[in-house]
Amino acid sequence: MDLEFSPEDLAFRDEVRAFIAENYPAELRGKQDEGDELSKEDFLSWHKVLAKKGWVAPAWPVEYGGTGWTATQRYIWSEETARADCIRLMPFGLSMVGPVIYTFGTPEQKARFLPRILSGEDWWCQGYSEPGSGSDLASLRTKAVRDGDHYVVNGQKTWTTMAQHADWGFFLVRTDPDAKQQEGISFLLIDMKTPGIEVRPIITLGGEHEVNEVWLEDVRVPVENRVYEENKGWTCAKFLLAHERTGIAGVAASKRGIEKVKTIARAEMDGDKPLIANAFFKRKIAELEMDLTALEFTELRSLAGESAGKGPGPESSLLKIKGSEIQQRLTELTLEAVGHYGAPYFRGFGEGDNEHPIGPDYAHRAAPTYFNTRKTTIYGGSNEIQRNIIAKMVLGL
């Protein structure tokens, strides 16, 4: 593998850096470092800047609004946005349902939904997991019964990220209760303003309102909002999850996270020396960096395969496993570096608290982020399930 950037790639990197420096919204700068809660308007402000530039969906085909970038350019883009600490664009429209629609959708669905995903006019959420149907997703019980030119949907979804802001959701529903689990599922696009939908907040251990329960009672969904064939939604679900798992790797963000840990370790004292001088702590950082470098090369191979026309395959499970585990180790190391300054924030501060921050600015997000990151080895298909996929599809066991 040639690890050197070409002159053209270096010029592209300079163009990206200049664009971010000149166009990243001023009100967003530093928000993530300071641990401020991001609003829907915060996410959309950066989204709309990129949409205007035509850079909001680098992985999409050009005919649907993609950039036409090479795998290397997409890698450079992710590196530079992480380097500048740009907020992450919500993936549910751009990285999940968008590719499903342009791959499996009808011409009418593509014309109706794709432009509004690109522009940010529609905010999407994902209706997959249910109580009792998480890793074993095919056991889901939310049902959709055909009634003329509509489906009537009843059931419950959980851990629905940002559903409180969503205009639309993509839902897996059971349309044939008598078929085998994977063969009786359909993929529906549902307007979240439809009567019968209730979104209830779930407050996380870190104190954030990020996820929700979604209840559906006699929700009427037009049949024209079904993507692909009835009872063949599992095909869409697997396709979507492969794209989601690739994105979960988070290599660029983890590289920035390691630099933050080093900065903290230079500031925090271990006796009469900076923590960064502690041999055991230094070894933990080095081991994390080596694992992240190996993951980065694996991701580059995956991107090269995609650029050659090969979609995400079983290797996306490997990216998900190692990427999520590295993220967890990184937050553990950050909390260790912060030490006792992180203790007051273990319960998470919320709106209305009148306690003053204790310790340096980098301390108050360490514990909430640590708790929040416990989920990364579960969502997108638990790591145990991913190991089974690798055993079957890669190793042939």
C-alpha positions as CSV (number, residue, x, y, z in Angstrom):
1,M,0.0,0.0,0.0
2,D,1.3,3.4,-1.0
3,L,1.1,5.5,2.2
4,E,2.3,8.8,0.6
5,F,-0.2,11.4,-0.6
6,S,0.1,12.5,-4.2
7,P,0.6,16.2,-5.0
8,E,-3.1,16.3,-6.0
9,D,-4.2,14.9,-2.7
10,L,-2.0,17.4,-0.8
11,A,-3.6,20.2,-2.8
12,F,-7.0,18.8,-1.9
13,R,-6.0,18.7,1.8
14,D,-5.0,22.3,1.7
15,E,-8.3,23.2,0.0
16,V,-10.2,21.4,2.7
17,R,-8.3,23.1,5.5
18,A,-8.8,26.5,4.0
19,F,-12.5,25.8,3.5
20,I,-13.0,24.7,7.1
21,A,-11.0,27.7,8.5
22,E,-13.1,30.1,6.5
23,N,-16.6,28.6,6.7
24,Y,-17.0,26.6,9.9
25,P,-19.7,28.4,11.9
26,A,-18.0,30.7,14.5
27,E,-20.7,29.9,17.1
28,L,-19.7,26.2,17.0
29,R,-16.0,26.6,17.6
30,G,-14.9,25.1,20.8
31,K,-18.4,23.8,21.7
32,Q,-17.3,20.1,21.7
33,D,-14.1,20.8,23.7
34,E,-16.1,22.7,26.3
35,G,-18.7,19.9,26.5
36,D,-21.7,22.2,25.6
37,E,-24.8,20.3,24.6
38,L,-25.4,20.6,20.8
39,S,-28.8,21.6,19.6
40,K,-30.5,20.6,16.3
41,E,-29.7,24.1,15.0
42,D,-26.0,23.5,15.8
43,F,-25.9,20.3,13.7
44,L,-27.8,21.9,10.9
45,S,-25.7,25.0,10.7
46,W,-22.6,23.0,9.6
47,H,-24.7,20.7,7.5
48,K,-26.2,23.5,5.5
49,V,-22.7,25.1,4.9
50,L,-21.5,21.7,3.5
51,A,-24.7,21.3,1.5
52,K,-24.2,24.6,-0.2
53,K,-20.7,23.7,-1.1
54,G,-21.8,20.2,-2.3
55,W,-19.6,18.4,0.2
56,V,-22.3,17.1,2.6
57,A,-22.4,13.5,1.3
58,P,-18.9,12.4,0.1
59,A,-19.8,8.7,-0.1
60,W,-22.9,9.2,-2.3
61,P,-22.8,8.6,-6.1
62,V,-22.4,11.8,-8.0
63,E,-25.7,11.3,-9.8
64,Y,-27.5,11.6,-6.4
65,G,-25.5,14.6,-5.1
66,G,-22.2,13.0,-4.0
67,T,-18.8,14.6,-4.5
68,G,-17.0,12.1,-6.7
69,W,-14.1,12.1,-4.3
70,T,-11.6,9.2,-4.3
71,A,-11.2,7.0,-1.3
72,T,-8.1,8.9,-0.3
73,Q,-9.9,12.2,-0.6
74,R,-12.7,10.9,1.6
75,Y,-10.1,9.8,4.1
76,I,-8.4,13.2,4.0
77,W,-11.8,14.9,4.6
78,S,-12.5,12.8,7.7
79,E,-9.0,13.5,9.0
80,E,-9.3,17.3,8.5
81,T,-12.8,17.6,10.0
82,A,-11.6,15.7,13.1
83,R,-8.4,17.8,13.3
84,A,-10.5,20.9,13.3
85,D,-12.9,19.4,15.8
86,C,-15.9,19.9,13.5
87,I,-19.2,18.5,14.9
88,R,-20.2,15.2,13.5
89,L,-23.1,15.4,11.0
90,M,-26.0,13.2,12.0
91,P,-25.6,9.9,10.1
92,F,-29.2,8.7,10.0
93,G,-30.1,10.5,6.7
94,L,-26.7,10.9,5.1
95,S,-25.0,7.6,5.9
96,M,-27.9,5.2,6.6
97,V,-31.3,5.8,5.0
98,G,-29.9,7.8,2.1
99,P,-27.9,4.9,0.7
100,V,-30.8,2.6,1.2
101,I,-33.1,4.9,-0.8
102,Y,-30.8,5.4,-3.7
103,T,-30.0,1.7,-3.8
104,F,-33.4,0.1,-3.3
105,G,-35.9,3.0,-3.6
106,T,-38.3,3.8,-6.4
107,P,-37.6,6.8,-8.7
108,E,-40.3,8.7,-6.9
109,Q,-38.8,7.9,-3.5
110,K,-35.4,9.1,-4.7
111,A,-36.8,12.3,-6.1
112,R,-38.8,13.0,-3.0
113,F,-36.4,12.2,-0.2
114,L,-32.8,12.5,-1.3
115,P,-32.7,16.2,-2.0
116,R,-34.2,17.0,1.4
117,I,-31.7,14.7,3.1
118,L,-28.9,16.6,1.4
119,S,-30.3,20.0,2.2
120,G,-31.0,19.2,5.8
121,E,-34.7,20.0,5.4
122,D,-35.5,16.5,6.8
123,W,-34.0,15.2,10.0
124,W,-34.1,11.4,10.3
125,C,-34.1,8.8,13.1
126,Q,-33.7,5.1,13.1
127,G,-36.5,2.7,14.3
128,Y,-34.7,-0.6,14.6
129,S,-34.2,-1.7,18.3
130,E,-37.0,-2.7,20.5
131,P,-37.2,-3.9,24.1
132,G,-36.1,-7.5,23.8
133,S,-35.0,-7.1,20.2
134,G,-31.6,-5.4,20.1
135,S,-28.7,-7.7,19.0
136,D,-31.4,-10.3,17.9
137,L,-33.0,-7.6,15.7
138,A,-34.9,-10.1,13.6
139,S,-37.1,-11.0,16.6
140,L,-38.7,-7.5,16.4
141,R,-42.4,-7.4,17.2
142,T,-43.6,-4.0,15.9
143,K,-46.2,-5.0,13.3
144,A,-47.7,-3.4,10.2
145,V,-51.0,-4.7,8.9
146,R,-52.0,-3.9,5.3
147,D,-55.2,-1.8,5.1
148,G,-55.8,-0.8,1.5
149,D,-53.1,1.6,0.4
150,H,-51.8,2.0,3.9
151,Y,-50.1,0.0,6.6
152,V,-51.4,0.3,10.2
153,V,-48.4,0.2,12.5
154,N,-48.4,-0.7,16.2
155,G,-45.4,-1.3,18.5
156,Q,-42.5,0.2,20.4
157,K,-38.9,1.2,19.5
158,T,-36.2,2.1,21.9
159,W,-32.8,3.8,22.0
160,T,-34.0,6.0,19.1
161,T,-31.3,8.6,18.9
162,M,-32.4,12.2,18.4
163,A,-36.0,11.2,17.7
164,Q,-37.1,14.3,19.6
165,H,-35.9,16.3,16.6
166,A,-36.8,14.0,13.8
167,D,-39.1,14.9,10.9
168,W,-38.9,11.3,9.5
169,G,-37.9,7.9,10.7
170,F,-37.0,4.6,8.9
171,F,-38.6,1.7,10.7
172,L,-38.3,-2.1,10.5
173,V,-41.8,-3.7,11.0
174,R,-43.2,-7.2,10.8
175,T,-45.6,-7.6,7.9
176,D,-45.8,-11.4,7.9
177,P,-46.0,-12.9,11.4
178,D,-46.0,-16.4,10.0
179,A,-42.8,-16.2,8.0
180,K,-39.3,-17.0,9.3
181,Q,-38.0,-14.0,11.3
182,Q,-35.9,-12.4,8.6
183,E,-38.4,-13.1,5.8
184,G,-41.4,-11.3,7.3
185,I,-39.9,-7.8,7.8
186,S,-40.5,-4.7,5.8
187,F,-38.7,-1.3,5.7
188,L,-41.0,1.7,6.1
189,L,-40.4,5.5,5.9
190,I,-42.6,7.1,8.5
191,D,-43.5,10.8,8.9
192,M,-42.8,11.5,12.6
193,K,-45.7,13.9,12.7
194,T,-48.2,11.2,11.9
195,P,-51.0,10.8,14.5
196,G,-50.3,7.9,16.9
197,I,-46.6,8.5,17.4
198,E,-45.3,9.4,20.8
199,V,-41.6,10.1,21.6
200,R,-40.6,9.6,25.3
201,P,-37.1,10.8,26.5
202,I,-34.5,8.5,28.0
203,I,-31.9,10.3,30.0
204,T,-28.5,8.7,29.8
205,L,-26.0,8.1,32.6
206,G,-24.1,11.2,31.4
207,G,-27.2,13.3,32.0
208,E,-28.0,13.9,28.3
209,H,-31.3,13.6,26.4
210,E,-29.9,11.8,23.4
211,V,-32.0,8.7,23.1
212,N,-35.8,8.0,23.3
213,E,-38.5,5.5,23.3
214,V,-40.9,5.7,20.3
215,W,-44.4,4.4,20.7
216,L,-46.6,3.7,17.6
217,E,-50.4,3.2,18.0
218,D,-52.5,2.7,14.9
219,V,-50.1,4.8,12.8
220,R,-51.2,4.9,9.2
221,V,-48.3,4.8,6.7
222,P,-48.8,4.9,2.9
223,V,-47.7,1.8,1.1
224,E,-45.8,4.1,-1.2
225,N,-43.4,4.7,1.8
226,R,-42.2,1.1,1.8
227,V,-38.7,0.7,0.4
228,Y,-38.1,-2.4,-1.6
229,E,-40.5,-5.4,-1.6
230,E,-42.9,-6.3,1.2
231,N,-41.3,-8.8,3.6
232,K,-37.9,-8.2,2.0
233,G,-36.9,-5.4,4.4
234,W,-34.1,-7.5,6.0
235,T,-32.1,-7.0,2.8
236,C,-32.3,-3.2,3.3
237,A,-31.5,-3.6,7.0
238,K,-28.3,-5.6,6.4
239,F,-27.2,-3.1,3.8
240,L,-27.8,-0.2,6.1
241,L,-26.0,-1.9,9.1
242,A,-22.9,-2.5,7.0
243,H,-22.6,1.2,6.2
244,E,-23.4,2.1,9.9
245,R,-20.7,-0.2,11.2
246,T,-18.1,1.2,8.9
247,G,-18.8,4.7,10.2
248,I,-18.7,3.6,13.8
249,A,-14.9,2.9,13.5
250,G,-14.3,6.6,14.2
251,V,-10.6,6.6,13.5
252,A,-10.1,10.3,12.9
253,A,-12.0,11.3,16.0
254,S,-10.0,8.7,18.1
255,K,-6.7,10.2,16.8
256,R,-7.8,13.6,18.0
257,G,-8.9,12.0,21.3
258,I,-5.4,10.6,21.9
259,E,-3.9,14.0,21.4
260,K,-6.3,15.4,24.0
261,V,-5.2,12.7,26.5
262,K,-1.6,13.6,25.9
263,T,-2.4,17.2,26.5
264,I,-4.2,16.4,29.8
265,A,-1.3,14.0,30.9
266,R,1.2,16.8,30.3
267,A,-0.8,19.1,32.6
268,E,-1.7,16.6,35.4
269,M,0.9,15.8,37.9
270,D,1.9,12.3,39.1
271,G,3.9,13.2,42.2
272,D,6.5,15.7,41.2
273,K,6.4,14.8,37.5
274,P,3.8,15.2,34.8
275,L,1.6,12.1,34.3
276,I,2.9,11.8,30.7
277,A,6.3,10.8,32.3
278,N,4.7,7.8,34.1
279,A,6.0,4.7,32.3
280,F,2.8,2.7,32.8
281,F,0.6,5.5,31.6
282,K,2.9,6.2,28.6
283,R,2.7,2.5,27.7
284,K,-1.1,2.6,27.7
285,I,-1.0,5.5,25.3
286,A,1.5,3.8,23.0
287,E,-0.6,0.6,22.9
288,L,-3.7,2.5,22.0
289,E,-1.9,4.4,19.3
290,M,-0.6,1.2,17.8
291,D,-4.0,-0.4,17.7
292,L,-5.5,2.7,16.2
293,T,-2.9,2.7,13.5
294,A,-3.7,-0.9,12.6
295,L,-7.4,0.0,12.5
296,E,-6.6,3.0,10.3
297,F,-4.9,0.8,7.7
298,T,-7.8,-1.6,7.8
299,E,-10.2,1.2,7.2
300,L,-8.1,2.4,4.3
301,R,-8.2,-1.0,2.7
302,S,-12.0,-1.0,3.1
303,L,-12.3,2.4,1.5
304,A,-10.0,1.3,-1.4
305,G,-12.4,-1.7,-1.9
306,E,-15.4,0.7,-2.0
307,S,-13.7,2.9,-4.5
308,A,-13.2,-0.1,-6.7
309,G,-17.0,-0.8,-6.6
310,K,-17.0,-3.2,-3.7
311,G,-19.6,-2.4,-1.1
312,P,-19.0,-2.7,2.7
313,G,-18.6,-6.4,3.5
314,P,-17.9,-8.5,6.6
315,E,-14.8,-6.4,7.2
316,S,-17.2,-3.7,8.4
317,S,-17.8,-5.9,11.5
318,L,-14.1,-5.8,12.2
319,L,-14.0,-2.0,11.9
320,K,-16.9,-1.8,14.3
321,I,-15.4,-4.1,16.9
322,K,-12.0,-2.5,17.1
323,G,-13.2,1.0,16.6
324,S,-15.7,0.8,19.4
325,E,-13.3,-0.9,21.8
326,I,-10.6,1.8,21.1
327,Q,-13.2,4.5,21.8
328,Q,-14.0,2.9,25.1
329,R,-10.3,2.5,26.1
330,L,-9.7,6.1,25.1
331,T,-12.4,7.4,27.4
332,E,-11.2,5.2,30.2
333,L,-7.7,6.6,29.8
334,T,-9.0,10.2,29.7
335,L,-10.9,9.6,33.0
336,E,-7.8,8.1,34.5
337,A,-5.8,11.1,33.5
338,V,-8.3,13.5,34.9
339,G,-8.3,11.6,38.2
340,H,-10.2,13.0,41.2
341,Y,-11.3,16.0,39.1
342,G,-13.7,13.7,37.3
343,A,-15.5,12.5,40.5
344,P,-18.0,15.3,40.9
345,Y,-19.4,14.7,37.4
346,F,-20.0,10.9,37.7
347,R,-23.7,11.5,38.1
348,G,-23.8,14.1,35.3
349,F,-24.9,17.7,35.7
350,G,-28.1,18.8,34.1
351,E,-30.1,22.0,33.4
352,G,-30.8,23.9,36.6
353,D,-27.8,22.7,38.5
354,N,-26.2,25.5,40.5
355,E,-22.9,23.8,41.3
356,H,-19.8,25.4,40.0
357,P,-17.3,23.4,37.8
358,I,-14.4,21.9,39.8
359,G,-10.9,21.6,38.4
360,P,-9.7,22.4,34.9
361,D,-12.0,22.9,31.9
362,Y,-11.2,19.4,30.4
363,A,-12.4,17.6,33.6
364,H,-16.1,18.0,33.5
365,R,-16.8,15.9,30.4
366,A,-14.5,13.0,31.2
367,A,-17.0,11.0,33.3
368,P,-20.2,11.7,31.2
369,T,-18.3,10.8,28.1
370,Y,-16.9,7.6,29.7
371,F,-20.4,6.5,30.6
372,N,-21.9,7.4,27.2
373,T,-19.2,5.5,25.4
374,R,-20.2,2.2,27.1
375,K,-22.9,2.0,24.4
376,T,-20.5,1.8,21.4
377,T,-19.9,-1.9,21.7
378,I,-23.6,-2.5,21.7
379,Y,-25.3,-0.3,19.1
380,G,-25.0,-1.1,15.4
381,G,-25.1,-4.8,16.4
382,S,-23.3,-5.8,19.6
383,N,-19.6,-6.8,19.3
384,E,-20.5,-10.4,20.2
385,I,-22.8,-10.6,17.2
386,Q,-20.0,-9.0,15.0
387,R,-17.6,-11.7,16.0
388,N,-20.1,-14.3,15.0
389,I,-20.4,-12.6,11.6
390,I,-16.6,-12.6,11.2
391,A,-16.4,-16.3,12.2
392,K,-19.0,-17.3,9.6
393,M,-18.4,-14.9,6.7
394,V,-14.6,-14.4,6.9
395,L,-13.3,-17.5,8.6
396,G,-15.9,-19.9,7.3
397,L,-16.5,-21.5,10.7
